[in-house]
Amino acid sequence: MFSDQQSLITAVNQVMPFGKYAGRKLLQLPEPYLVWFHGKGFPEGKLGEQLALMYEIKLNGLEKMLEPLLDKK
């Protein structure tokens, strides 16, 4: 799915474009929101792939390890 470091950095810093958490970076989305998406189905395309990755990251407790990748803007 994500074969290189830049893709991971991009996914972590992608801004949620819609919904209750619009404007938040994907890594900063609450786990229950990602679990809801997992149950309902992720959107098609790149955003869906990135959300699925964030779900796996949160499910496995890896978000703290990836926080240094967040842009500080």
C-alpha positions as MATLAB code, in Angstrom:
seq = 'MFSDQQSLITAVNQVMPFGKYAGRKLLQLPEPYLVWFHGKGFPEGKLGEQLALMYEIKLNGLEKMLEPLLDKK';
ca = [
       0.000    0.000    0.000;
       2.556    2.612    1.139;
       5.937    1.615   -0.191;
       8.090    4.542    0.783;
       8.777    6.945    3.597;
       7.433    9.993    1.760;
       4.047    8.304    1.281;
       3.861    7.665    5.031;
       4.780   11.282    5.817;
       2.161   12.485    3.328;
      -0.525   10.242    4.857;
       0.274   11.333    8.414;
       0.022   15.006    7.394;
      -2.990   14.722    5.085;
      -5.804   16.993    6.263;
      -9.254   15.466    6.624;
     -11.302   17.264    3.948;
     -14.829   16.640    5.269;
     -16.972   15.624    8.203;
     -16.873   16.280   11.898;
     -13.072   16.364   11.966;
     -12.488   18.384    8.797;
      -9.205   20.284    9.045;
      -7.452   17.793   11.333;
      -4.450   15.822   10.170;
      -5.234   12.151    9.700;
      -2.837   11.030   12.443;
      -4.742   13.290   14.856;
      -8.153   11.761   14.143;
      -9.674    9.997   17.161;
      -9.517    6.213   17.056;
     -13.310    5.764   17.432;
     -13.803    7.812   14.241;
     -11.429    5.521   12.335;
     -13.146    2.449   13.813;
     -16.467    3.855   12.571;
     -15.007    4.266    9.073;
     -13.640    0.730    9.244;
     -17.134   -0.565    9.974;
     -18.897    1.596    7.362;
     -16.193    1.372    4.711;
     -13.395    3.766    3.868;
     -13.877    6.173    0.953;
     -12.531    5.194   -2.455;
      -9.103    6.316   -3.621;
      -6.032    7.699   -1.939;
      -7.869    9.227    1.042;
      -9.503    5.883    1.799;
      -6.125    4.152    1.681;
      -4.652    6.784    3.995;
      -7.549    6.461    6.453;
      -7.177    2.668    6.432;
      -3.475    3.123    7.215;
      -4.302    5.468   10.123;
      -6.771    2.868   11.407;
      -4.027    0.216   11.429;
      -1.560    2.615   13.050;
      -4.004    3.485   15.849;
      -5.152   -0.123   16.244;
      -1.550   -1.162   16.864;
      -0.710    1.790   19.134;
       1.907    3.278   16.803;
       0.733    6.892   16.620;
       3.206    8.165   19.251;
       6.047    6.762   17.169;
       4.833    8.723   14.124;
       4.076   12.056   15.839;
       7.587   13.413   15.031;
       6.583   13.178   11.333;
       3.802   15.764   11.778;
       4.468   19.128   10.159;
       4.441   21.799   12.844;
       2.584   24.289   10.611;
];
